[in-house]
Amino acid sequence: DAKTTQPPSMDCAEGRAANLPCNHSTISGNEYVYWYRQIHSQGPQYIIHGLKNNETNEMASLIITEDRKSSTLILPHATLRDTAVYYCIVRFPGTYKYIFGTGTRLKVLA
Amino acid sequence: NAGVTQTPKFQVLKTGQSMTLQCAQDMNHEYMSWYRQDPGMGLRLIHYSVGAGITDQGEVPNGYNVSRSTTEDFPLRLLSAAPSQTSVYFCASSPTPTGGNSPLHFGNGTRLTVT
């Protein structure tokens, strides 16, 4: 099963770092991990992606374990506007299907 | 640059009616796909296309048809709508089907209600 596994929900205090884990143990060697978030029922918004090395952009950081079986999205200073559902996705091995799991519902608390 | 455009934004159908959800992208992307999202659930892949003239099934293809006659457009057809197809539908595109450094770009969705 190529679906990713994420905790269903997490809370984070405003201003603190939010660390969202994802398990993708079936990922193949040349596949990227992509992270998206969805606020209310809007279209998923791209956050960041990575292959092997850790990545950082203006929105977040991505830490990928050495065996590439899991990753963590880090929002360094969470704000109330970061309250959303966060998805990590990978391509189903041997296909062109990008499969979403159920995501993590992050609630940032004032 | 409009990105991925979905029309209509909202639609109400009666059971048995047919309709086409439109998706267009102006980024010359090879890869396009359709997802549905039921309340409180994640996105499920319906159909996808790796280029003009090539389509394939995703996780939940039953009840939906697609075609890809041009690079820009990827319409999703409901031939006989059922209440179980009440959902929010998202179209996504990417420069290449193999991903790599090219993440998916999503449209803003079509909210479909079948009564």
Interface residues (C-beta under 8 A of the other chain):
Chain A: E31 Y32 Y34 Y36 S41 Q42 G43 P44 Q45 Y46 H49 Y87 R91 Y96 K97 Y98 I99 F100 G101 T102 G103
Chain B: V4 Y31 S33 Y35 Q37 M41 G42 L43 R44 L45 Y48 V50 D56 G58 E59 V88 F90 A92 P97 T98 G99 G100 N101 P103 L104 H105 F106 G107 N108 G109 R111
